[in-house]
Amino acid sequence: MQKWWYSAFHNVTAMVGAGVLSFPYAMSELGWGPGVTVLVISWIITLCTLWQMVEMHEMVPGKHFNRYHELGQHAFGEKLGLWIVVPQQLVVEVGVDIVYMVTGGNPLQKFHDIICTDCKEIKLTYFIMIFASVHFVLSHLPNFNSISGVSLAAAVMSLSYSTIAWGASVHKGVQKDVQYGYKAKTRAGTVFNFFSALGDVAFAYAGHNVVLEIQATMPSTQETPSKKPMWKGVIVAYIVVAVCYFPVALIGYRTFGNTVEDNILISLKKPVWLIAMANMFVVVHVIGSYQIYAMPVFDMIETVLVRKLRFKPTWWLRFIARNVYVGFTMFVAITLPFFGELLAFFGGFAFAPTTYFIFFRHICVYCIKFHLYPRNKQCKQNSCAILSASLYNVALHPQTEEVQPVLVHQLGLHNPWGSFDACWTHWRAKTDYTPSQNLQNLRFYLIARAYAIANGNGD
């Protein structure tokens, strides 16, 4: 029988990533006040949205939502829900796996360079291939239950290297002439660095995309629903997340100020043996994290091959499909070792909607459950509002001044509130709502209008 601690270490492995080592750098771009605020608010919001997903897993009597897309289909309809959720989920899960390929290769390379200073330099490509070779074996474990040992080891490693990062920072002490001001010399540079740091923090809470799959591994009955041990495990996981995130971000920034590197282990440098150990801990953790995010993708691939393409569910089908996926993520990681920068852009489509905007989906499902609105109308309204907000977020998300203006004009976002106008006009022209529903539509419209004006785009 599954216990709450399965939920705890699976969620820790999914949530905590090597990105925590960049938190001091993100703090240097945000500053003390905004940085602490963003860390706390992100922690609270994602905990609330995770609670909503745990509750919605068994919301409908006699039915369990064991996959993220099943919840989307219940909210938005069979076809629309699939097209809304699956692309976003794949962007997150496949994107994270590609990033973890690079993230796994980098600390391997650093470990080699630290312990063998006289050795010939080896390219990152070969370390990514070494890291991928582990997954060509582990990817054939059938499900979440079978990777519990790997996930537990990864969770322990995440706590270990985070402790090394902030512990070594305390030992090193505040550096001389430390400064906490913004590094950028221009206002535009400061603004874009600020949004880049927001993306770094948002990326650290991507575990929502696999939470329903994790909960599906826990037995559930009417007397003892799985949401009880699952939620208990989530609370423990979020305590561990706080222990990992907050000390590293705050102590690391206090120690090095705005001169901190994007990986705090680079700033620490000594003691050499401890930094080398921390890099290997990162490798072990990322091995588990890769598997956590790959399992739902394996499930999708095999489901399509069996149900749509009529392949027989044999061992060789699993062998080929999973090896092809691992090979694909390895190839992209080798070809684009800067994929993490691209993910900051593409993630704008997926990370925020699947992690921070779940509240809107919760409202939609709640309304369907209690028959407060006609199913198709209300969900289309929420979809339109979420899509518009997501597109506006994309215009602000890119990390360079050169990319942002091009995207703004190419996507037609130089007048973002026009997209809300289009939604409003469409709603009023093709539907006949009650006064209360019109009032809700008007609220969406006015919020969008106020947000655009506040950002200087109201004309």
URRAQUI-V454983 format. One record per helix or strand of 3 or more residues. SS is the DSSP state (~ for helix, > for strand). FROM is the first residue (numbers start at 1). LEN is the number of residues. Records with the same first field share a line. If there is no record, write none. Layout:
# URRAQUI-V454983
SS=FROM-LEN  FROM-LEN
This chain:
# URRAQUI-V454983
~=4-12  18-13  32-25  68-9  78-38  124-15  145-28  187-17  207-10  226-34  264-5  272-37  315-21  339-17  358-12  375-23  401-10  417-14  435-20
